[in-house]
Amino acid sequence: MLGLYLVVAIVLLLVAYAGVDETMRLFAYLDLQLRFAWVRFRMMLMRRKLRRQLNKSFAEYRNLKETTNNDQ
């Protein structure tokens, strides 16, 4: 309950200090930052997955190349 009062008090102080428009801009900025952080996290996971797939494919290619060279 104390947390709710604290959040409401902070929002009211922000509105009183900067006005409604600037407070809404602040919340929009925070929303965009959170969304961008989520996108960066997903990109990190995709990068890791792609590296694993490429390393696996490269190892298979190297083995295929060695067997092809040995056959000649």
Long-range contacts (C-beta under 8 A, 24 or more apart in sequence): none
